[in-house]
Amino acid sequence: MDLRQYLRVFRAHWLGMVLIVLLAVAVAFAWTLIQPRVYSADASAVVQSGDQSNPDIGLAIAGNSLASGRIATYVELGASRTVAERVIEELELQTSPQSLVGRVAISNPLDTVSLRVSAQGDTPESAQALAEAWVAAMTLEVNDLETGNPNTQGAAYLRPIDSARLPSAPSSPNVRLSLAIGGLVGLALA
């Protein structure tokens, strides 16, 4: 078929094609309306070591090396059920630690000694509270790992640096993406 034949088919059936695309977009929009809203909030902490007020450069370099060496361990610790149990207790949640761990992601931005906690919740407030409580629980777990006492800082410790902001819009479902996919599916069907 050449371009003239495609144009002839389009002129003959354009109304049906437009209706199929609009129907697909409407189905995609209806799908987004029935999906539960999920909100995401991020909080962060930095791994520090030793006495930060000491101006000795040698000690600062050694402390930075210690902090860098602990990052991978702290990321794993942050994704543990032990941290989730502390958060469940603090926020008085009615969920299992395993389920709660699935709502939180811990990451270490490349070439930094910081940890980012991304938490998901049904409401903006629950996502914000979960992210902040998770950082606090990680701080206690790191202290417990380093010193055996959750209330005593060790040679390396976590210091919260950015509290979670209240999300203004849900992170899921993405309405624009769903409508675009619905439009593309409609075009393919038409």
C-alpha positions as CSV (number, residue, x, y, z in Angstrom):
1,M,0.0,0.0,0.0
2,D,1.2,3.5,-0.8
3,L,0.5,6.8,1.0
4,R,-2.6,7.5,-1.1
5,Q,-4.2,4.3,-0.2
6,Y,-3.6,4.9,3.6
7,L,-5.1,8.4,3.2
8,R,-8.2,7.0,1.4
9,V,-8.7,4.4,4.2
10,F,-8.3,7.2,6.8
11,R,-10.8,9.5,5.1
12,A,-13.3,6.6,4.9
13,H,-12.9,5.5,8.5
14,W,-11.6,8.5,10.4
15,L,-14.6,8.8,12.8
16,G,-14.2,5.2,13.9
17,M,-10.5,5.6,14.4
18,V,-10.9,8.7,16.5
19,L,-13.6,6.9,18.6
20,I,-11.3,4.0,19.2
21,V,-8.5,6.3,20.3
22,L,-10.9,8.2,22.6
23,L,-12.3,5.0,24.0
24,A,-8.7,3.7,24.8
25,V,-7.9,7.0,26.5
26,A,-11.1,6.9,28.5
27,V,-10.4,3.3,29.6
28,A,-6.8,4.4,30.7
29,F,-8.3,7.3,32.6
30,A,-10.9,5.0,34.3
31,W,-8.1,2.6,35.2
32,T,-6.1,5.4,37.0
33,L,-9.2,6.4,38.9
34,I,-9.6,3.0,40.5
35,Q,-5.9,2.6,41.4
36,P,-5.0,3.3,45.0
37,R,-3.0,6.6,45.4
38,V,0.6,6.1,46.6
39,Y,2.6,9.0,48.0
40,S,6.4,9.1,48.3
41,A,8.5,11.0,50.7
42,D,12.3,11.2,50.9
43,A,14.5,11.8,54.0
44,S,18.3,11.6,54.2
45,A,21.2,11.1,56.6
46,V,24.9,11.3,56.4
47,V,27.4,8.8,57.8
48,Q,29.9,10.6,60.0
49,S,32.8,9.4,62.0
50,G,34.9,10.6,65.0
51,D,35.0,14.1,66.4
52,Q,33.8,16.5,63.6
53,S,35.1,19.6,65.5
54,N,38.7,18.4,65.5
55,P,40.7,20.3,62.8
56,D,43.3,17.6,62.3
57,I,43.3,16.8,58.5
58,G,44.8,13.3,59.0
59,L,42.0,12.4,61.4
60,A,39.4,13.8,59.0
61,I,40.7,11.7,56.1
62,A,40.7,8.6,58.3
63,G,37.2,9.4,59.4
64,N,36.0,9.9,55.9
65,S,37.5,6.5,54.9
66,L,35.8,4.9,57.8
67,A,32.5,6.5,56.9
68,S,32.9,5.4,53.2
69,G,33.6,1.8,54.3
70,R,30.5,1.6,56.4
71,I,28.0,2.9,53.7
72,A,27.2,-0.5,52.1
73,T,26.7,-2.1,55.6
74,Y,24.3,0.7,56.6
75,V,22.3,0.4,53.4
76,E,21.8,-3.3,54.1
77,L,21.0,-2.5,57.8
78,G,18.5,0.1,56.6
79,A,16.5,-2.5,54.7
80,S,16.3,-4.9,57.6
81,R,13.3,-6.1,59.5
82,T,15.0,-4.9,62.8
83,V,14.7,-1.3,61.6
84,A,11.1,-2.0,60.5
85,E,10.2,-3.3,64.0
86,R,11.5,-0.1,65.6
87,V,9.4,2.0,63.1
88,I,6.3,-0.2,63.8
89,E,6.7,0.4,67.5
90,E,7.4,4.1,67.2
91,L,4.5,4.8,64.8
92,E,2.2,2.2,66.4
93,L,1.5,0.6,63.0
94,Q,-0.6,-2.5,62.5
95,T,1.6,-4.3,59.8
96,S,4.3,-6.8,59.6
97,P,8.0,-5.8,59.4
98,Q,8.3,-7.6,56.0
99,S,5.4,-5.6,54.6
100,L,6.8,-2.4,55.9
101,V,10.3,-3.1,54.4
102,G,8.6,-3.4,51.0
103,R,7.4,0.3,51.3
104,V,10.8,1.7,51.9
105,A,13.9,1.9,49.7
106,I,17.4,2.8,51.0
107,S,20.0,4.2,48.5
108,N,23.4,5.7,48.6
109,P,24.0,8.4,46.0
110,L,27.2,7.7,44.0
111,D,30.4,8.9,45.6
112,T,28.8,10.3,48.8
113,V,28.6,9.2,52.4
114,S,24.8,10.0,52.5
115,L,21.9,7.6,52.7
116,R,18.5,8.4,51.1
117,V,15.3,6.9,52.4
118,S,12.3,6.8,50.1
119,A,9.1,5.8,51.8
120,Q,5.6,5.1,50.4
121,G,2.3,5.6,52.1
122,D,-1.4,5.8,51.5
123,T,-1.5,9.5,52.5
124,P,1.1,12.3,52.2
125,E,1.3,12.4,56.0
126,S,2.0,8.6,56.4
127,A,4.7,8.7,53.7
128,Q,6.4,11.7,55.5
129,A,6.1,10.1,58.9
130,L,7.4,6.7,57.7
131,A,10.5,8.3,56.0
132,E,11.4,10.3,59.1
133,A,10.8,7.4,61.5
134,W,12.9,5.2,59.3
135,V,15.9,7.5,59.4
136,A,15.5,7.8,63.2
137,A,15.3,4.0,63.6
138,M,18.4,3.5,61.3
139,T,20.3,5.9,63.5
140,L,19.5,3.8,66.5
141,E,20.4,0.6,64.8
142,V,23.7,2.0,63.6
143,N,24.5,3.0,67.1
144,D,23.6,-0.4,68.4
145,L,25.8,-2.0,65.7
146,E,28.8,0.2,66.5
147,T,28.6,0.3,70.3
148,G,26.0,-2.2,71.5
149,N,23.9,0.6,72.8
150,P,21.3,2.4,70.6
151,N,21.7,5.6,72.5
152,T,25.5,5.9,72.2
153,Q,27.3,7.0,69.0
154,G,30.2,4.9,67.9
155,A,33.2,5.7,65.7
156,A,30.8,5.9,62.8
157,Y,27.3,7.1,63.1
158,L,24.3,8.5,61.2
159,R,23.2,12.1,61.4
160,P,19.9,13.1,59.8
161,I,20.4,15.9,57.3
162,D,17.1,16.4,55.5
163,S,13.7,15.7,56.9
164,A,11.0,14.4,54.7
165,R,8.8,16.9,52.9
166,L,5.0,16.5,52.7
167,P,4.3,15.2,49.2
168,S,1.9,17.4,47.3
169,A,0.8,14.8,44.7
170,P,0.7,11.1,44.5
171,S,3.7,9.3,42.9
172,S,1.4,6.6,41.6
173,P,-0.6,6.2,39.4
174,N,0.9,8.5,36.8
175,V,-2.2,9.9,35.0
176,R,-0.3,11.5,32.1
177,L,1.7,8.4,31.4
178,S,-1.5,6.2,31.6
179,L,-3.3,8.5,29.2
180,A,-0.4,8.5,26.8
181,I,-0.2,4.7,26.8
182,G,-4.0,4.6,26.3
183,G,-3.7,6.9,23.3
184,L,-0.9,4.8,21.8
185,V,-2.9,1.6,22.3
186,G,-5.9,3.3,20.7
187,L,-3.8,4.4,17.7
188,A,-2.4,0.9,17.3
189,L,-5.9,-0.6,17.5
190,A,-7.3,2.0,15.1
